[in-house]
Each structure stands twice: as C-alpha cells, then as structure tokens.
Amino acid sequence: MTWANHDTARGLDELRAAVLAVLGLRPDSMAQPAGVPCWMLLSEAAVSGPPSSGGDFHDSDQAASSEGSEAERTRLIALVELARGGDGEAFGQLYDHYQGSVYRFVYYRTRSQTLAEDLTSETFLRALRNMSGFRWQGKDFGAWLMTIARNLCTDHYKAGRTRLEQTTDDMGVHDDATEGPENAVLAGLTNEVLLDGLRQLSDEQRDCLIMRFLQGLSIAETAEVLGRSEGAVKQLQLRGVRNLAKLIPAGWRDE
C-alpha cells in the first residue's frame, strides 16, 4: 500500500459492506469491494513506546517500507536515513509524504478537525525529536508514526482534557436510496452512522477498523502499529465489524 494515498470513500463503502455482510444483507447493486477483501476476511480463520535512543544506528540492512513501488521504497528509506542524521529537509519530505495518512487516522479517531490538526502536528514534533533514536528492526517508518499518533490520542483522552467531539463536516453521506428493504438499509447505513458506531467500540477494535478500512493498511501494517500478531488483528477486525453491526439501530437490523 501507499501511506500517502488511500481512497477513504471506498474504505467507508468497504466497511459498510462488511457490516451488511454480518447482517446478512448484500444488495445486488453493491459491487464486491476492490480493496480490502471483506467477504474473505470475515470468514477467514484466525492465525492463532518509542524506540530506545543512543549508540550507533547502522541498521539500514533492516530497513523496511511497505510502499508498492521499489523506487518509492528506496527513496523513503534514504530520506529516513538522512533525517536520522539530522537532515531537516529530508524530514520535511517525510512530513509531506506521511502527513495526510496520520491526519486521517487522528481525525477518524477524534472526529474533530482542530484536535486532529493539533495531534498530527504533535506526532511529527515527537518524531522529529526522536529521529536519532528510530530503529528499523524490520519496521516501517509510517507504522512508527502511526504508533506515535495512536499513543497521543490515547493519552489525550486519558488525561480527560476533552470528551470525544462531534463534527458536522460533510462525510460524503450516501443518501441515494432505491426501492426495496435491503437497499433502504444500505442507504440508511450512512457514513455518519458508521463513524458514530466506531466511536462506541473499544479503542483497539476502533483503531483496527480505522487502519484497515479508512487507512487501507494491510494486516501486517496494522499488527505493527497495534503491537499485536497478524492473527490477533484478524480477530480484532472480525469482532470489531460484528460489534459495529450490533450498534446498527434494531429497526434496520430486523428488515
């Protein structure tokens, strides 16, 4: 996958499709998701803090990047190496590449544009302060940033500075209903309903679904950010989608 680019609208459609699959609804008009294979993942059998600083960091042989293009992987790894050595311009290019992905995660986690902007900025400030301590160890730099962002979100709410904030931003609500009870459920299951349901899940399930569907991260990338095994992430995704389906208003579920 490419950290900098993901079709969030398609991700919401895929999450909606996964929830509808749990509810036993799959309108003929709904195409199979082209990205995350929701139907396979839902039936798939599960497979059972910041890095330390100091010392030499000649570990580039363990450098990893999940970018799809070999040229892009090579470029980003080189930028990380330069930034670890104190190159501010290289870090600026890393910011340009990863900022959108980090912001999207924080925004869907908090549902507040202002808070998302603040925590995204803090994520990169912390990363900049700790660049000399970053260790590859087979890790993806984007996953390291996402871990920082996730920890900041958790710390923010633990500190009780605010409660989760609602937003009236246009989330591209799907309101083009067609006749028939299944299509009515599909139309009623708007992006706003999905996002509100995400807020009610446990932190880990919510983060898993945001990363898998709205971020487009792979199982392996999500596992790295959450510090869990790939099998545990599959289970988290399955439980998260099932619990999200339970939050759908009963009138829709009984159609």
DRENLO-370900 format. One record per residue (C-alpha): y, x, z; residue in one letter; residue number from 0. Coordinates in steps of 0.1 Angstrom, whole numbers, plus 5000, padded with zeros to 4 digits. Example, Ala and Ser with C-alpha at 12.3 -4.5 7.8 and 13.67 -1.06 7.14 Angstrom:
REM DRENLO-370900
R   py   px   pz aa   i
R 4955 5123 5078  A   0
R 4989 5137 5071  S   1
//
This chain:
REM DRENLO-370900
R   py   px   pz aa   i
R 5000 5000 5000  M   0
R 5036 5010 4998  T   1
R 5056 5008 5030  W   2
R 5089 5002 5013  A   3
R 5078 4972 4992  N   4
R 5059 4941 5001  H   5
R 5063 4905 4989  D   6
R 5070 4887 5021  T   7
R 5070 4853 5004  A   8
R 5035 4860 4991  R   9
R 5025 4872 5026  G  10
R 5036 4839 5040  L  11
R 5017 4820 5014  D  12
R 4986 4840 5022  E  13
R 4990 4833 5059  L  14
R 4994 4796 5052  R  15
R 4962 4798 5030  A  16
R 4943 4814 5058  A  17
R 4954 4788 5083  V  18
R 4945 4760 5059  L  19
R 4911 4776 5053  A  20
R 4904 4774 5091  V  21
R 4915 4737 5090  L  22
R 4890 4731 5061  G  23
R 4918 4724 5036  L  24
R 4922 4742 5003  R  25
R 4941 4722 4977  P  26
R 4930 4728 4942  D  27
R 4966 4736 4933  S  28
R 4966 4765 4957  M  29
R 4956 4797 4939  A  30
R 4934 4823 4956  Q  31
R 4957 4849 4973  P  32
R 4960 4880 4952  A  33
R 4967 4904 4980  G  34
R 4950 4901 5014  V  35
R 4916 4885 5006  P  36
R 4919 4858 5032  C  37
R 4888 4839 5025  W  38
R 4866 4870 5026  M  39
R 4883 4883 5057  L  40
R 4879 4850 5076  L  41
R 4841 4851 5071  S  42
R 4838 4889 5073  E  43
R 4815 4902 5101  A  44
R 4834 4924 5125  A  45
R 4826 4960 5129  V  46
R 4817 4963 5163  S  47
R 5031 5067 5232  G  48
R 5047 5092 5212  P  49
R 5031 5125 5203  P  50
R 5034 5154 5226  S  51
R 5061 5180 5218  S  52
R 5063 5217 5219  G  53
R 5042 5245 5203  G  54
R 5036 5254 5167  D  55
R 5031 5224 5144  F  56
R 5013 5240 5114  H  57
R 4991 5209 5109  D  58
R 5001 5200 5074  S  59
R 4964 5202 5064  D  60
R 4960 5170 5084  Q  61
R 4990 5153 5067  A  62
R 4983 5117 5057  A  63
R 5001 5090 5037  S  64
R 4989 5056 5026  S  65
R 5013 5054 4996  E  66
R 4995 5043 4965  G  67
R 5009 5070 4942  S  68
R 4998 5106 4947  E  69
R 5033 5117 4937  A  70
R 5049 5095 4963  E  71
R 5024 5106 4990  R  72
R 5032 5142 4982  T  73
R 5070 5135 4983  R  74
R 5069 5117 5016  L  75
R 5047 5143 5033  I  76
R 5071 5170 5021  A  77
R 5100 5151 5035  L  78
R 5083 5147 5068  V  79
R 5076 5184 5070  E  80
R 5113 5192 5062  L  81
R 5125 5166 5088  A  82
R 5102 5181 5114  R  83
R 5121 5214 5108  G  84
R 5155 5197 5114  G  85
R 5165 5188 5078  D  86
R 5188 5158 5083  G  87
R 5189 5149 5046  E  88
R 5151 5147 5044  A  89
R 5152 5124 5074  F  90
R 5178 5103 5057  G  91
R 5155 5099 5027  Q  92
R 5126 5088 5051  L  93
R 5150 5063 5066  Y  94
R 5158 5049 5031  D  95
R 5121 5045 5024  H  96
R 5108 5030 5056  Y  97
R 5138 5011 5070  Q  98
R 5130 4978 5052  G  99
R 5095 4977 5064  S 100
R 5104 4985 5101  V 101
R 5132 4959 5099  Y 102
R 5109 4932 5086  R 103
R 5084 4938 5114  F 104
R 5110 4937 5141  V 105
R 5127 4906 5126  Y 106
R 5095 4886 5124  Y 107
R 5086 4898 5159  R 108
R 5120 4887 5174  T 109
R 5133 4861 5149  R 110
R 5168 4875 5155  S 111
R 5188 4893 5128  Q 112
R 5211 4910 5153  T 113
R 5183 4921 5176  L 114
R 5162 4933 5146  A 115
R 5191 4954 5134  E 116
R 5196 4969 5168  D 117
R 5159 4977 5174  L 118
R 5154 4991 5139  T 119
R 5183 5015 5145  S 120
R 5169 5025 5178  E 121
R 5135 5030 5162  T 122
R 5149 5056 5138  F 123
R 5171 5072 5165  L 124
R 5140 5077 5186  R 125
R 5120 5090 5156  A 126
R 5148 5115 5149  L 127
R 5149 5127 5184  R 128
R 5112 5132 5184  N 129
R 5106 5146 5149  M 130
R 5098 5181 5162  S 131
R 5070 5166 5182  G 132
R 5055 5145 5155  F 133
R 5019 5155 5148  R 134
R 5000 5145 5117  W 135
R 4964 5144 5131  Q 136
R 4955 5124 5101  G 137
R 4982 5098 5109  K 138
R 5006 5081 5085  D 139
R 5043 5086 5093  F 140
R 5050 5049 5086  G 141
R 5024 5039 5112  A 142
R 5041 5062 5137  W 143
R 5075 5045 5131  L 144
R 5058 5010 5134  M 145
R 5043 5021 5167  T 146
R 5078 5031 5180  I 147
R 5092 4997 5168  A 148
R 5064 4977 5184  R 149
R 5069 4995 5217  N 150
R 5106 4989 5216  L 151
R 5100 4952 5210  C 152
R 5076 4951 5239  T 153
R 5099 4970 5262  D 154
R 5129 4948 5253  H 155
R 5111 4916 5264  Y 156
R 5095 4932 5294  K 157
R 5130 4941 5306  A 158
R 5139 4904 5304  G 159
R 5172 4911 5286  R 160
R 5168 4881 5264  T 161
R 5143 4854 5256  R 162
R 5129 4850 5221  L 163
R 5157 4838 5198  E 164
R 5155 4812 5172  Q 165
R 5172 4816 5138  T 166
R 5184 4792 5112  T 167
R 5181 4817 5084  D 168
R 5166 4804 5052  D 169
R 5130 4815 5053  M 170
R 5121 4801 5019  G 171
R 5106 4768 5032  V 172
R 5081 4752 5009  H 173
R 5091 4716 5006  D 174
R 5078 4706 4972  D 175
R 5051 4682 4984  A 176
R 5029 4664 4959  T 177
R 5008 4633 4965  E 178
R 4976 4635 4985  G 179
R 4969 4642 5021  P 180
R 4959 4678 5016  E 181
R 4990 4687 4996  N 182
R 5010 4669 5023  A 183
R 4996 4692 5049  V 184
R 5003 4722 5027  L 185
R 5039 4711 5022  A 186
R 5043 4703 5059  G 187
R 5030 4737 5069  L 188
R 5063 4753 5062  T 189
R 5073 4789 5068  N 190
R 5093 4778 5098  E 191
R 5062 4761 5113  V 192
R 5041 4792 5107  L 193
R 5068 4816 5122  L 194
R 5072 4793 5152  D 195
R 5035 4793 5157  G 196
R 5034 4831 5156  L 197
R 5058 4832 5185  R 198
R 5033 4814 5206  Q 199
R 5004 4838 5200  L 200
R 4996 4868 5223  S 201
R 5016 4899 5215  D 202
R 4986 4917 5199  E 203
R 4975 4887 5178  Q 204
R 5011 4881 5166  R 205
R 5017 4918 5158  D 206
R 4984 4919 5139  C 207
R 4992 4889 5117  L 208
R 5027 4901 5111  I 209
R 5015 4935 5100  M 210
R 4985 4922 5079  R 211
R 5003 4893 5062  F 212
R 5040 4898 5063  L 213
R 5040 4936 5061  Q 214
R 5010 4939 5038  G 215
R 4994 4967 5059  L 216
R 4958 4975 5055  S 217
R 4932 4971 5082  I 218
R 4932 5008 5088  A 219
R 4970 5010 5090  E 220
R 4972 4981 5114  T 221
R 4945 4997 5135  A 222
R 4965 5029 5137  E 223
R 4997 5011 5149  V 224
R 4978 4990 5174  L 225
R 4957 5018 5186  G 226
R 4925 4997 5180  R 227
R 4894 5002 5159  S 228
R 4893 4986 5125  E 229
R 4866 4962 5137  G 230
R 4889 4951 5166  A 231
R 4917 4945 5141  V 232
R 4894 4922 5120  K 233
R 4886 4903 5152  Q 234
R 4922 4901 5162  L 235
R 4931 4888 5128  Q 236
R 4904 4862 5128  L 237
R 4913 4850 5164  R 238
R 4950 4850 5155  G 239
R 4945 4828 5125  V 240
R 4923 4805 5144  R 241
R 4947 4802 5172  N 242
R 4976 4797 5148  L 243
R 4957 4768 5132  A 244
R 4952 4752 5167  K 245
R 4990 4752 5170  L 246
R 4995 4731 5139  I 247
R 5005 4695 5150  P 248
R 4975 4673 5156  A 249
R 4986 4647 5131  G 250
R 4983 4673 5103  W 251
R 4950 4687 5115  R 252
R 4935 4652 5116  D 253
R 4943 4645 5080  E 254
//
